[in-house]
Amino acid sequence: MPLDIRQFPCLSDNYGYLARDRVSGQVAAVDAPDAAAVLAELAASGWKRLDVILNTHWHPDHTQGAEAVQAQTGCRIVGPEESTRVVALDQVLGDGDHIDLGETRFDVIHTPGHTLGHIVFIDRRGGEAFVGDTLFALGCGRLFEGTPEQMFDSLTRLAALPDDTRVWCAHEYTEANARFVLSLDEPDGDRRAALEAHVRDILALREAGRPTAPTLMGREKQLNPFLRAPDAAAFAALRAAKDQFRG
């Protein structure tokens, strides 16, 4: 049974997510960037409950609202062990674990790179992937703690998801990512034409004040250079180029 998903902006460029299992009515928040924003969206939803916060990694813009939201709603907080440095978790999750939200099962995949303990939550039956700061539309997360080899492996694992998987990333970085991708020496042809058409769609969405997430895994496999890197060395060079890019 599909999830109902509500997406909302918070902080400077974060996205927050609420997801409701349609059978049970149970509700999850994916990360808690800002308590006021999460609680306001919960009130606007009319769902009247929050059962769990699914934390992807320890960074403050993903954890700083969690305990205040828990105090207001009584929800549980679950996430990777690394997050215990900043928030009290009710359950620590690692690679291969799963957590149920009513009839929805989220598989947990460890995706180190952005941080060492980063995890993502995959609803395989519904085709939804909450990927935190590991994968972005036309981009990927900076390597604050992990190695290029770790991030390459993490992205390879995500790329194994079906093409129709909806990818819900945690920041609105797509315009900047698009400028970088257009600067690369992609040969003319069908992929370049598809990329340029996609960038036009991105710019139209942003001009209208609309989000570019979710993206589709198939589109990312076709157009995202970080998913197209043939090996970890090529990925490392690409990530270094993006870090220096000022276009």
Stockholm file with secondary structure:
# STOCKHOLM 1.0

chainA/1-247         MPLDIRQFPCLSDNYGYLARDRVSGQVAAVDAPDAAAVLAELAASGWKRLDVILNTHWHPDHTQGAEAVQAQTGCRIVGPEESTRVVALDQVLGDGDHIDLGETRFDVIHTPGHTLGHIVFIDRRGGEAFVGDTLFALGCGRLFEGTPEQMFDSLTRLAALPDDTRVWCAHEYTEANARFVLSLDEPDGDRRAALEAHVRDILALREAGRPTAPTLMGREKQLNPFLRAPDAAAFAALRAAKDQFRG
#=GR chainA/1-247 SS CCEEEEEEEETTTEEEEEEEETTTCCEEEECCSCHHHHHHHHHHHTCCCCCEEECCCCCHHHHTTHHHHHHHHCCEEEECGGGGGTSCCSEECCTTCEEEETTEEEEEEECCSSSSSCEEEEETTTTEEEEETTEETTEECCCSSSCHHHHHHHHHHHHTSCTTCEEEESBCCHHHHHHHHHHSCCCSSHHHHHHHHHHHHHHHHHHTTCCCCCEEHHHHHHHCHHHHCSSHHHHHHHHHHHHHCCC
#=GC SS_cons         CCEEEEEEEETTTEEEEEEEETTTCCEEEECCSCHHHHHHHHHHHTCCCCCEEECCCCCHHHHTTHHHHHHHHCCEEEECGGGGGTSCCSEECCTTCEEEETTEEEEEEECCSSSSSCEEEEETTTTEEEEETTEETTEECCCSSSCHHHHHHHHHHHHTSCTTCEEEESBCCHHHHHHHHHHSCCCSSHHHHHHHHHHHHHHHHHHTTCCCCCEEHHHHHHHCHHHHCSSHHHHHHHHHHHHHCCC
//
